[in-house]
Amino acid sequence: MPGRDAVNDGAPTAPGSRSELGKRFASGIAMAALAIGAAVLGGWPFVLFWTAAALGVFWEWSAIVAEGAIAVRLTGAAALVMLALAAGAGQLVIALAVVAAGAAAVAVLCAPLRRVWGAAGVVYAGTVLLAPVVLRRDREFGLAAILFLFAVVWATDILGYFIGRAIGGPKLAPQISPKKTWSGACGGALGALAAGVAVVHAAGDAALVPVACIALVLSIVSQAGDLFESSVKRRFGVKDTSRVIPGHGGLMDRLDGFLAATGMAALIGLAHDPDAPAHGLLSWEW
C-alpha cells in the first residue's frame, strides 16, 4: 500500500531518493501482500489484521495530540479491542456505541485543550477497523469491495506520485502539503477510476458507470484524507507519525487515504443496502 507522500509529489529527485523509493517500494509490496492475504482469508484473520492497524494508528495519534499519555493510550486501545469483538460478531450498533464510549473516556483523560483531539483519535482509528470489517462481512460482495478499495486507493497514490513528478504544475494545497500538485491529483483520480472499474469488471457482472463514479468519489476522499492527516501533523509540528515502516513513516502516514476512502465506502454501502453494505457499494441498477 503506497504511503501518504506517494500522492502527487511533484518535487524534483533529491540525492538518495532512489534508495528511499526502493524502501518505499519494498515495504509497500510487503504490506500489500499482507493486506490482500487478510482480505482473501476474511473472517477473524481479517478482523485481527485491521485491529492491529487501528491500534497502531491510535498509538501514533495519541503520541501527537496527547503527548503519549499512557492512560489515554490504554483506554483507547481497550476501546478498539472491544470494537473489534463487536464488529467481528456483526454487531454494528454495539460497535458504534463502543466507539462513542471510548471517545468519551479518552476525552476525560486528556488535558482540557486536547480533549476533542483525543476523542477524535478513537473515531479516526476506529474507522480503519470498523469500515473494512463491515464491508468484508458480506459473503457475496465483501472480498470484491475490499479489492475495489485497494485498487482505488493504491492507483490514486501511485499514479498521483508519478504523474505529479512528471508534469508538476500548480500546487494542490501548498499551505498543508507543499509537494502535492493538481496534475498529480487529477492523474491519481483518473487512475483510480480505471483501476476500480477493472477490478469490479473482473469480479463479475456490475453496472460499471455507477461504479466508476464511486471510484472517482473515493479517490477524491482518499486525497482529502491524506491532506487531513498532513494538516494534523502540521498543527502539532510533526513530520512523520513514527518510523515503523521504512520509507513511509508511520501507520497514520500509510493509511490516511485508505481510512478516509473506506469510511466513505462503508457509508455509501450502508445507505444503499443496510443489510449488505458491500452489495450496496458495488451493485447498482443502470
ChimeraX attribute file (.defattr): number of C-alpha atoms within 10 A of each C-alpha:
attribute: neighborCount
match mode: 1-to-1
recipient: residues
	/A:1	26
	/A:2	26
	/A:3	27
	/A:4	28
	/A:5	22
	/A:6	25
	/A:7	32
	/A:8	33
	/A:9	27
	/A:10	26
	/A:11	15
	/A:12	11
	/A:13	9
	/A:14	8
	/A:15	8
	/A:16	8
	/A:17	12
	/A:18	11
	/A:19	11
	/A:20	15
	/A:21	15
	/A:22	13
	/A:23	16
	/A:24	21
	/A:25	18
	/A:26	14
	/A:27	19
	/A:28	21
	/A:29	14
	/A:30	12
	/A:31	16
	/A:32	16
	/A:33	13
	/A:34	14
	/A:35	18
	/A:36	17
	/A:37	14
	/A:38	18
	/A:39	23
	/A:40	17
	/A:41	11
	/A:42	19
	/A:43	16
	/A:44	15
	/A:45	15
	/A:46	22
	/A:47	25
	/A:48	19
	/A:49	17
	/A:50	24
	/A:51	25
	/A:52	14
	/A:53	19
	/A:54	28
	/A:55	25
	/A:56	19
	/A:57	27
	/A:58	27
	/A:59	26
	/A:60	24
	/A:61	28
	/A:62	25
	/A:63	17
	/A:64	21
	/A:65	23
	/A:66	24
	/A:67	15
	/A:68	14
	/A:69	15
	/A:70	14
	/A:71	12
	/A:72	24
	/A:73	24
	/A:74	15
	/A:75	16
	/A:76	30
	/A:77	21
	/A:78	15
	/A:79	23
	/A:80	27
	/A:81	19
	/A:82	17
	/A:83	25
	/A:84	26
	/A:85	17
	/A:86	19
	/A:87	23
	/A:88	22
	/A:89	16
	/A:90	14
	/A:91	14
	/A:92	15
	/A:93	10
	/A:94	16
	/A:95	23
	/A:96	17
	/A:97	13
	/A:98	22
	/A:99	24
	/A:100	16
	/A:101	16
	/A:102	24
	/A:103	25
	/A:104	18
	/A:105	19
	/A:106	27
	/A:107	24
	/A:108	15
	/A:109	19
	/A:110	21
	/A:111	16
	/A:112	9
	/A:113	11
	/A:114	16
	/A:115	20
	/A:116	17
	/A:117	20
	/A:118	29
	/A:119	25
	/A:120	21
	/A:121	25
	/A:122	32
	/A:123	20
	/A:124	22
	/A:125	28
	/A:126	32
	/A:127	21
	/A:128	24
	/A:129	30
	/A:130	28
	/A:131	22
	/A:132	26
	/A:133	29
	/A:134	25
	/A:135	28
	/A:136	25
	/A:137	22
	/A:138	17
	/A:139	14
	/A:140	12
	/A:141	21
	/A:142	25
	/A:143	21
	/A:144	24
	/A:145	30
	/A:146	22
	/A:147	20
	/A:148	24
	/A:149	24
	/A:150	23
	/A:151	25
	/A:152	31
	/A:153	34
	/A:154	27
	/A:155	26
	/A:156	33
	/A:157	32
	/A:158	24
	/A:159	23
	/A:160	32
	/A:161	28
	/A:162	20
	/A:163	22
	/A:164	29
	/A:165	22
	/A:166	16
	/A:167	15
	/A:168	20
	/A:169	14
	/A:170	15
	/A:171	20
	/A:172	18
	/A:173	13
	/A:174	11
	/A:175	9
	/A:176	17
	/A:177	19
	/A:178	13
	/A:179	23
	/A:180	29
	/A:181	28
	/A:182	20
	/A:183	25
	/A:184	33
	/A:185	26
	/A:186	20
	/A:187	25
	/A:188	31
	/A:189	27
	/A:190	21
	/A:191	25
	/A:192	32
	/A:193	24
	/A:194	17
	/A:195	23
	/A:196	29
	/A:197	25
	/A:198	15
	/A:199	18
	/A:200	22
	/A:201	14
	/A:202	10
	/A:203	15
	/A:204	10
	/A:205	9
	/A:206	17
	/A:207	16
	/A:208	19
	/A:209	12
	/A:210	17
	/A:211	21
	/A:212	21
	/A:213	14
	/A:214	21
	/A:215	28
	/A:216	23
	/A:217	18
	/A:218	28
	/A:219	33
	/A:220	22
	/A:221	22
	/A:222	30
	/A:223	27
	/A:224	16
	/A:225	20
	/A:226	26
	/A:227	21
	/A:228	17
	/A:229	22
	/A:230	21
	/A:231	16
	/A:232	16
	/A:233	19
	/A:234	14
	/A:235	12
	/A:236	10
	/A:237	10
	/A:238	13
	/A:239	11
	/A:240	17
	/A:241	21
	/A:242	20
	/A:243	12
	/A:244	12
	/A:245	17
	/A:246	16
	/A:247	20
	/A:248	26
	/A:249	19
	/A:250	20
	/A:251	25
	/A:252	29
	/A:253	25
	/A:254	23
	/A:255	25
	/A:256	24
	/A:257	30
	/A:258	29
	/A:259	26
	/A:260	25
	/A:261	28
	/A:262	28
	/A:263	24
	/A:264	20
	/A:265	28
	/A:266	24
	/A:267	19
	/A:268	18
	/A:269	23
	/A:270	19
	/A:271	13
	/A:272	18
	/A:273	15
	/A:274	14
	/A:275	12
	/A:276	20
	/A:277	27
	/A:278	30
	/A:279	22
	/A:280	22
	/A:281	26
	/A:282	24
	/A:283	20
	/A:284	14
	/A:285	7
	/A:286	8
